[in-house]
Amino acid sequence: MISLKQLPNASIIIPTYNRKKLLKATLLALSKQNYPKDKYEIIVVDDGDDGTDEMIKNLKISNLRYFKIKKRLGRAKARNFGIKKAIGELILFIDSDMIAGKNLIEEHAKMHRNNNSIVIGYRKEFINDKLIADPREIDFKFCEDNLGKLKNPWKIFYSSNASVKKQHLIVAGMFDENFKKWGHEDWELGYRLFKKGLQFKLNRKAVAIHQSHLTEYKNIQEMKKLLNESTNYFYKKYLDNEILNELKEKLEIKVGKLCNNNCIYCLLLGKKNEKNESLKQIKQHLATMVNKEELIISGGEPALRKDVFNIVDYAKRIGFKKVILETNGRLFCYKDFCEKMIQTGVDQFDIYLYSHKSEVHDKITRVKGSWMQTIEGIKNLIDLNAVVQVNVVVCKENYKNLLKITKALNKLNVHHVKFNILSYSFNPYKDMFEKFQIPTSSSFINTINKIRKASERQENLHDYLLKNKIN
């Protein structure tokens, strides 16, 4: 058995911006680690202005090094500042809203006996007074905790709880400081480390708890816009289609908040009447997108815009090879509308359906008759030989009926089905979580992974579900 004295010295890097209260809990937990105090240091890089300096002064943590930066650095640059100042052999990244388990440093350190390791800690979520499983749990179950089985393990590299030897970070060039705002700076570093041959390893005992809180951004649309910018930069840097394959759900443009449904879990929350971007603004946004492989047009309900045909036409004219329209499908109950949309250039229609039963679907959308219109829209598009993918949002109203939903869709000749599991990880509206909470039990996760594996093998999903009696 290896003693703590034989494990490497560690430096814990924490960037922070105006999170004084959350950071205090983070620092108190780190100060009570079972790791010898002379074997680790806590480095806080603060580019905010909320009095964090006074709070830290009052804590009197002996192995804490605090750096107050007057100019806003951003996450990537702040972490690099910390790495350069670090004296530890091992760098452990923690965010200023995380509470570390008392064995966190030890559990990370003992996994680095192999010099080429990236250790991924387990991140629990604290939402509505409940501890929730790591949002990556489905990925962990899918690879049976062996991250080497994942094709692109860099996508689970969260800088909120992960560790790497300092020498590897220096050789890789540390974080790319061109990521100035939120999104993908940790994945991009993980991508480079992966390409250099480092091995990703999971340690479920290296636990840190994320404190749910409101974000500094106005709404989830602003966050997605920042992700679009980060994704474009990430792709442009490498021109690697694997990046797009992993992040393509982020390469989208929201063309408005107006919707003719009123879904109970809608993230737009009360913002549906806000002014939409003009056609000119949307065109400018489309023109900045570097990659032209695939574009997702979403909303609200994008089909409600009178100029939606102009948006699609412009996207095709400037070179987008594939245009996908995300829609609730209700307006497609009119066949002439379907024909015009296909002729304008939409290559695929992603239609949201929540149940094979009208009463369940209408309960979720809170619009009576919406199910009938959506089903009619699917039928019309199928009749016109359009590519249709039905997105089933998995929630507590429908998670027990995945097989029945799939069977119903097969009868409509829909062969592309996607099950979307609602994410709470970056949901700034934590009070909504109870509305769509689904079980995180092993049986449910295993069911989802069987579906996922079936789709990767390109089997007929309906036949696979029947064969394995998944319901």
N, C-alpha and C positions, 0 to 999 in steps of 0.2 A: 504494500500500500504506500502510495506516494504522500509524503507529508506536505503541509502547506508551505513550508520553507523551501521546498524543491520546485514549487510552481513559480511562474514568471511574475515580475513586478508589473503592475497594471496602471494605466492612466485612463480615467473615465472622462470622456469628452461630452460636455453638455452645452449646446448653443441655446440661448434664450432671448426672447423678445417680449417684454411686457407680460410675463407670466409669474409674477412674484409669489402669489399664493400657491399655485400649482408647484412651482419650483421648490418652495419650502418643504413640502411633503417629500419631493424627490430627494432633496439633500439630507433630510432627517433619516430617511430609509437607508441611504448610502453610507451614512455615518455610523450605522449599527450593523455593518457587515461582520460575518465571522472571519473574514480575511484579516491577517495582521495589518494594523494601520501603517506600519512602516513599509509595507509591500504594495500599497496603492495610493494614488492621489486622485482627487476630484478636481477637474478643470472646468470652470464655468466661464463661457465667453458671452458677455451681455452687451447687446447693441440696442437695448431699449431705454426707456426713461420713466419707469414706474416706481422707482425707489428700491429696486432689487439690491443695490449696493448696501443700503442701510440694513435690510433684512439679513443679508449674508454676514454683515459685521456683527450683528447681535447673536447669530447662531454659534459663533466661535468654534467652528470645526477645524481642528488642527491641521488636517491633511488636505484642506481645500485651498486651491489657488484660483483667485478671482481676477478676471481681466475685463475692465470696463472700456468699451469701445464707443466713442462719440458718434461715429458715422455708421449708418445701417449697413451691415455686411451681407445679410442673407445667410441661409443655412449652410450652403456649400463653403463659402469663404470663412464663416465663423468656425466650422469644424476643422478646416485646414489650419487656421490660426492655432486652434487647440492642439492639433497633431504636432505642429512645429514646436510648441512649447512643452510637449509631453516628454517625460524622462523614462516612462515605463516601456518595457519591451512589448507589452500587449496593449492594444488600444481597444477599449470597450465603449461603443457608442450608445448613449442613452439620451432620450429627449427630456425636455423640462416638464413634461406632464406624465412621467412614468414613476411608479413606486416599485422599487426593487425588493424582491424577496431577500432574506438575510443571507442566503447562500449564492447569490447571483454571481459575484466575482469568482468564487471558488469553482462553480459549475462551468463557467466560461473557461477559466484558466486550465483546468484539468483536461479539457478537450483539445488543447493545443500541443500535446506531446508530438503529434504529427505537425511538422513545421509548416506545412502547406494547407492549413485549414482556415476556413471561414466558419465561425460558429454562429448559428442562428438560435437565439433564445426564444422562449415561448412568451407570447404577448397575450395576456388576458385583458378583457374589456370590462370596465365597471360602469354599468348603465342601469339607471333606475333602481339603484340599490341591489343590483344583481351582478355576480361575476359571470361573464360570458366567455365561451371558448375563443381561442385565437382565430381571427378571420381567415387565416390560411389553413385551418384545420382540414378542410376538404383536400387541399394539396398534400398535406402530410399523410392523410389516410390513403390517398391515391397512390403514393409511392411507398407506403408502408414504413414511413419515417426514414427511408433511405433516400436522401435528397439527390444522390447520384443517379437515381432513376429518372429524375425530371430532365426533360429536354433543355429547358432554360431556367435553371435554378436561380439565376440572378433576379428573377421577378419576385422572389420571396425574401430578398435582402432588404429588410427594413432597418434603417439606422436608429430606430427607437430601442433596439435590443439586439445588438450583433457585435462580434469581436473579430479582430484581425491583427496579426503581428505588424508592428510599425514599419518594419523593413519592407513588407509587401506593399503597404500603402505608399511609401516613398517611391519605390520602383514603378508602381502603377501611375504615379502622378497625382495621387490623392483625389479629392473631389474636383470635378470640373466647375470652376467658378463662373462659367457662362450661364449656369443655372442660377439665376439671380432671385427667382421667386419660388413658389411652391410647385413641387412635382418632379419626380423621376431622377433627382440628383443622386439618390442612393442606389436606385436600380442601375443607373449608368455606370457607377463605380463598380457595382457587383458584376456587371457585364464585362468590364475590363479585367477584373480579377479572375472571373471564370475563363476568359480567353487566355489568360496567363497560366492556366492549369491548376488553380487553387480548388480545393475540394470543399463543398458545402456540407456541413454537418449540423444536425438538429440535436439540441439538448432540451428536452421538455422540463428538466429540473431547473434550468436557468430562467426563472419566472420573473417577469415584471408586469405590473398592472397599469393599464392606460386609464388615466382619469378623464372621463368624457367631459367635454366642455364645448362652448360655442367657439367657432373659428374666428379668426380676424377678418375673414372675408364676408362680404355682404350676403351671399347666398351660394347655393351649390352650382348655379350657372357660372358665377365668377370663377369658382374653383375649376370647373371643367374647361373654361376658356384658357386658364393658365396651364392646365394639363395639355390642351391642344398645342400651345406654344412650345411646351417642353418636349412633347412627342415629336413635333416637327424638327426641333433642334437635334434631338437624340437620333432620329433617322438620318438627317442630313449629314451628321458627323460620320456615320459608318456606312450608309447605304446598304444596310443589311435587312433583308425582308423578314428575318426572324423577329426583329424588333417590331415591325408592323404587325406580324401575326399575333404577337403578344399584346400589343397596345392598340390594335385597330379600333377597339370599341371607343377609344378616346378621340379618334380622328373623325370628329363630327362637327356639324354646325347646327346650333339651335336657332331656328328662324322665327321663334315667337313663343309666347306663353299661353296664348288663347287656346282653349280646348273645349270640345262639346261633351266631354265626360267630366266627372267630378270624383275621381278615384279616391278612396279612403286613405291611401298611403302616399298620395301625390306629394313629391318633394317641392313642387312650386308653391304650395301652401298659400294662398291669398295673394299671389303675385301674378295671377292669370290676367288681370286687367292692366298690368303695366304696359307701357308703350313698347311695341316691337321695334327691332332695328329696321331701318329702311332698306329697300332693295339695293341702294347704292352702298350702304354700309356692309351688307352681306356680300356683295360682289368684291368689295375691298378685302374683306376677311378671306374669301375664297382664293383671291389672287396671292395671298401671303403663304398659303399652304404649299410646302415644298414638294411633298409627295403627291402624285396624282393617280395613284393606283386605285384608291377606293375612298368614297365620300359617303358619310351617313348624314342624311338630312332629318332632323328631329325637331321636337317642340317641347311643350304643348302638342297641339295637333297641327302639323305643317300643312296638311291638305286644306285647312280653313283659309289659308292666305290666298287672296285672289291672284297674286303674282308668283305663286309656287311654280307655275309652268316656266316663268321667266328665270327663276332660280335654277331649276333643273337644266334648262336649255343653256344657260350661261356656264354652268359647271361642265357640261359636255363639250362646249365650244372651247374652253380653255384647257381641255385635255384630260379631265377625269375619266379613267377607263371604266369605272364601275360606280354607279350612283344608286344608293340604297335609301329608300324612303321608310322611315319608322312612323307607323300610323296605327290608330285604333281601328282603321278599316271601315268606319261607318259610312263615309261619303262614297266608298267604292261599291255600295249597294246600287249605285247608278252606273249602268254599264257604259254609257257614253263618257262618263268621267274617267272610268278605267281605261278606255281606249285612248283618250287624249293624253293621259299620264304616260302610258306605254309609248305612244308615238313621240312624245317630247323627249324621252330618253331615260326613264327610270329602268334600271336593270334588275332590281330586286325589291320586293315589298316585304318589309318586316312588320307583321301585324300582331298586335297584342290581344291575346285571348286568355281569360282567367279560369274558364271552366267549360265543360261539355254541357252544363246545365244553365239555362237562361236565368233562372232565379239567383244562382250564385254569382254569375258574371254581373248581372244588373245590380246586385247588392253591393259589389265592389266598386262598380263605376258610378253607382247612385243615379243611374239614368235608366228608366224603364224602357225596354225595347232596344237597348244598345246591343245586346247579344244578337238579336235577330238581324240587325243591320250589318254587324261585323261578319256574321256567318255568310250572309248574302254577298258581302264584298269579297270574301275568300272564294266563294263559288264562282263569281264573275271573273276574277283574275285567273283562276285555274282554267276556266273555260277558254280564256284568251291566251293560254299557254305562257302566262307570265311566271317568273320564278317567285315563289311565295315561301317565306319562312314564318312560322308562327312562333311567337315568343310567349311562353307560359311563365308568368311571374309566380313563383312558388311562395305561397303564404299560408297562414293557418286555415283559411277557408278551403284550400284545394290540395294540400300536400298529400292527403291520403288517397287521392284519386288520379295520380299521374298516369297510371295504365289506362283508365277509362277515358281520360282526355286524349291520350295518344291514339287509342282505338277509334275514337270519334273523328279525329283529324285524318287518320288513314282512310276512313270511309269517304272523306272529302277529297282524297287523292293528294293530301299534303304530305310530302316526304321529308321536309326540312322542319324539325322541331327543336327549339332551344328552351331549356329550362333555366330561368333566371332566378337565382336565390338573392333575395333582397339583402343588401349589405348595410350593416350598422357601423362599420369601421370609421367612415368619414361622414357619417350623417350628423349634421350640426343640430338636428331637431330631435334630441334624445327622447323627448316626451312622446314621440310618435312610435317608438320602438314596439311598445306593447300591442299596437294595432296590427302589426304583421309578423309578430314573433312566431317562429317555427321551432320545432325541437332541434337540438344539436346532439341528439343521442347517436350512439355508434350505428344503430340499425338504420336510421335515416341517412346518415352520412354515407354508409356503405351502399344504400340504395342509389343515391345520387352518383356515387363513383362507378357503380355498375352501368348506369346509363351513360356516363361519361366515357368509360372504356369501350362500350358498344359503339358509340358514335365515332371514336377514334379508329376503330377497326372497320368503320363504314358499313356495319351490318344494318339491316333494316331494323330501326329502333322498335317498332311495334312488335315484330317477331321476337326480338331479343327479350323484351319485357314479358311477353307471353311465356316464352320458354323458361324464364327464370322466376315466373310467378311474382313479379314485382307489382305491388299495388299500394 
